[in-house]
């Protein structure tokens, strides 16, 4: 890896792969970005970013400086290292879907050069890198640890986070063998500020699942406490603020309308699925998932009560949902609780619109919704505004002043204490 123009490839150019490709380019590598999405590749080649956190100017500068984008895996035939950053969703049965990972490995296996280092970054169940990928390469006559070197390094990208860039976050890494780990660390050391080496690829896989399962379980706990606090007529947000003053033994988590995104709602299932294979019950994980999945329904039930108190039935109500992305300042709607809230509202017969400056169009089942303008008239007409995603561009004062009822799931209206402002 001493050659400053070491050739590397990044497979999958989404919110993880594109920033990684750019970081590797900035580290001095000769980088090839691979994606099977032809439209995405065309946009990247023209200097247009496909990820919110990456500017067009950064993509354009990198392409002008030699960063290559293509759909053709043959460009990786002479690569010294390849990072795989493809999606790993869940099947409808809530079991791991490694089809994208296996497809990438199967495309790579016949063409990659001897001594190539392959690093999987896609979230998988513990043991997947060693078991599934080793088999794919073995079918093409390559022995991991001798002919090629295989490791796992969990992505830790946080979309919309301006404090930590991709290379600022310590990079956990574990090899299938020690030599695999050494090779992968040599590949990543020039790119990241800190590489945290762990004992194996399986341990690195578990690190990722621990991080997000920890969050899912604690969010489930605070969501349950929020429901209890409501019944006790106690402000859960003030309660959390007070508890946070303890300088030890407490870490604040906050309630919300449900879990969303590519990690927290999904990753714990990878862990529980593998644990169940070993006859280990995952009661905390399963219970937290149940609580978190019920939060959209809890939000709608709270709205029903508020409307009833004002003499309006939800079936006759005009509802405006503000924010449908799963988190602030991104366009990603994967697993967004707003989708479940809109579905639930529609099931009650309510008239539902949404506004989101990052999501111009939203498909839910067979219906297509379009973001409406956030005019004073639209706010005035709504029987209830449900604030689901607190984008920083929203004028909260205006939302509060122009609506007859606002249900805030994010505590964004904390400075507005009024009868028509209701917080989760």
C-alpha angles and dihedrals in degrees: 000000000000093000105096089216096054107158116239136171133212116203114203117029103208129117090309104033100047096053089044092052090050092047091051090049090051089051089061102261125138097242132200117189116206128196131155091217103100094193091052092051092049091052093048092048089054090053097257117136119228095195126072095224094053120073125224088237092059093050092046093050092050094048090049087052095053107275105146127211120194146145092223115102090194087080086073096058091104098034119134092202138016129192118201113211105165128139122276106193129170124259118238086264090061091247124131117276110206095166094115092048093048092046091053092047092047091052091048100044099073096045113034118106126247114275092025115152115223120195121189114209100170114107111258139162118276110281097021097113093053097038108036102030096040089056092051092053092042090057087062093049098259121133113211110234093026111043097022137003124237130194142158125230117174117227114240100185114148108198113222094017107131094179098065122043122199094265096043093067115085109255115227113208138176130176130217084234130013090255089051089053092048092052093046092048090051088053095049103035094082091049105047131051091229134013115200109205119208130187101262146354089259091055091050089050090052091050090063093047092047092053095053098035088054089056095044093051094047092046088051089053094050091045089055091047089050090058091048092048091052092055090048091049090240125140105242093195093056088045092055092047090053094047090050090064088075104101095213141028097028134087118183121238122176133220122240145166092281140298123299143170138057100300124028099049092044112031097068089061090060088056097043092046091055093043091052089054085063093046092253115141116223099205098158092049093047094047093048090051091052092051094046094048091053094055097088089055090047090053091052092047090053090050090050090056093048092050092046090054087056094048097254125122116217089231088065097037132114108221127190116196112203114205124012101181112104092244138011123289098008133098096220113120098175110141089348113172088221088074092057091044092052091046091051093047091049089051089057090054097249123150104246132193129165138206124205123153090205099046113053094175134024128191118205115178104309096338128092120207126192125208111254125216114264096234125161088245093055091048091048092050095052117098087205136008113207112202105208104156119032102211111187091235093065118108099225094183090056092047091053095044097047101045132078093210130012124183109200116200095179105047090244090137094055092126091054111077107180137132093251094050111083123179128201 
